[in-house]
Amino acid sequence: MKAIAFALLGLLTASAAFPQQVGVVDLTRPIGVLAVPEQSARQLPPGCTEEKRGIMADGIVELDNNRPRSISLQIIKLSNETLEVGGVGRAEVRLQNTGEEPISIPLSTDWAAIQKASSPDHLEWEEGSFQVVLRDKPNHTIALTSNDWSLYGSRLVSGSLMTIKPGEWTRAFLNFRVLDRYHIVSPAEFPVGEAGLFLEWAQTRRIWNRKNCVWNTSSFDYRGYYKQERPTATVQVNRSGSGKNKNSE
């Protein structure tokens, strides 16, 4: 019995240490439907007839040991490997911590979640988003139009941030449209033929402090904080009418 007990204990210990999925978020919704404006649900504080913006500061999140956190961003599954210019695709993606230290990311689509902090005059939160990028044969990259969901979380609100330990990952489902997000490449000029799709993760820390009806805001980008591994998925891009694409309806 003792030998069996030790063997069972070893099995449970190994299972607990095995990398695992720790979350999933569904970002799919009709493209073009934007989130409710961030401040629309807040009431003005007593004595204020309007809120104004004061000092706005920008910066970057510093590494505490000069070592970027390594993450892998992988497109696990596409609804169709043949896409149409202007058409819609759906992707299942995975963000995995491939480094040696835990990372913390926001995973709530509800802006109201971060407003549950104890002080309405001090808001502090993390904002994150996935971006699908197309790379054509000449190695040009085009950020594709997305559904513009952002993810929110705050250290001031319990349970609104997700910690991903080394080896662990989270999944997400998202929509995208095969058009240039920034309107640099027109639909008529959009490259067709074989191309690659990869994923990027963007994260920003925001701090708002209100005093005398004035919001002073700070924004700190995570540029350089993450070392992103971005495996590429191969797709075929066609013009409208040149190939059947069930997602372009």
CORCORMO-V381559 format. One record per backbone hydrogen bond with DSSP energy under -0.5 kcal/mol. CO is the residue of the C=O (numbers start at 1). NH is the residue of the N-H. If there is no record, write none. Layout:
BEGIN
co=CO nh=NH
co=CO nh=NH
END
This chain:
BEGIN
co=1 nh=5
co=2 nh=6
co=3 nh=7
co=4 nh=8
co=5 nh=9
co=6 nh=10
co=7 nh=11
co=8 nh=12
co=9 nh=13
co=10 nh=14
co=11 nh=15
co=12 nh=16
co=13 nh=17
co=14 nh=18
co=15 nh=18
co=20 nh=169
co=23 nh=171
co=25 nh=27
co=25 nh=173
co=30 nh=33
co=32 nh=34
co=37 nh=40
co=39 nh=42
co=45 nh=48
co=52 nh=215
co=55 nh=217
co=57 nh=219
co=59 nh=221
co=66 nh=68
co=69 nh=227
co=70 nh=98
co=70 nh=99
co=71 nh=229
co=72 nh=74
co=72 nh=96
co=74 nh=76
co=74 nh=94
co=77 nh=92
co=81 nh=83
co=81 nh=236
co=83 nh=238
co=84 nh=87
co=87 nh=178
co=89 nh=176
co=90 nh=79
co=91 nh=93
co=91 nh=174
co=92 nh=76
co=92 nh=77
co=93 nh=172
co=94 nh=74
co=94 nh=96
co=95 nh=170
co=96 nh=72
co=96 nh=98
co=97 nh=167
co=103 nh=164
co=105 nh=162
co=108 nh=152
co=109 nh=111
co=110 nh=113
co=111 nh=114
co=112 nh=115
co=113 nh=116
co=114 nh=117
co=118 nh=120
co=119 nh=122
co=121 nh=210
co=123 nh=208
co=124 nh=156
co=125 nh=206
co=126 nh=153
co=127 nh=204
co=128 nh=151
co=129 nh=202
co=131 nh=200
co=132 nh=144
co=133 nh=198
co=134 nh=142
co=135 nh=196
co=136 nh=139
co=140 nh=136
co=142 nh=134
co=143 nh=181
co=145 nh=177
co=151 nh=128
co=152 nh=107
co=152 nh=108
co=153 nh=126
co=154 nh=157
co=156 nh=158
co=157 nh=160
co=160 nh=107
co=162 nh=105
co=162 nh=164
co=163 nh=165
co=164 nh=103
co=165 nh=168
co=168 nh=97
co=169 nh=22
co=169 nh=23
co=170 nh=95
co=171 nh=25
co=172 nh=93
co=173 nh=27
co=174 nh=91
co=175 nh=147
co=176 nh=89
co=177 nh=145
co=177 nh=179
co=178 nh=86
co=179 nh=145
co=179 nh=181
co=180 nh=183
co=184 nh=186
co=185 nh=180
co=186 nh=189
co=186 nh=190
co=187 nh=190
co=193 nh=237
co=195 nh=235
co=196 nh=135
co=197 nh=233
co=198 nh=133
co=200 nh=131
co=202 nh=129
co=203 nh=222
co=204 nh=127
co=204 nh=206
co=205 nh=220
co=206 nh=125
co=207 nh=218
co=208 nh=123
co=209 nh=216
co=211 nh=214
co=213 nh=52
co=214 nh=211
co=214 nh=216
co=215 nh=54
co=215 nh=217
co=216 nh=209
co=217 nh=57
co=218 nh=207
co=219 nh=59
co=219 nh=221
co=220 nh=205
co=221 nh=61
co=222 nh=225
co=222 nh=226
co=225 nh=69
co=226 nh=228
co=227 nh=71
co=227 nh=229
co=228 nh=230
co=229 nh=73
co=233 nh=197
co=235 nh=195
co=236 nh=83
co=236 nh=238
co=237 nh=193
co=238 nh=85
co=239 nh=242
co=245 nh=248
co=247 nh=88
END
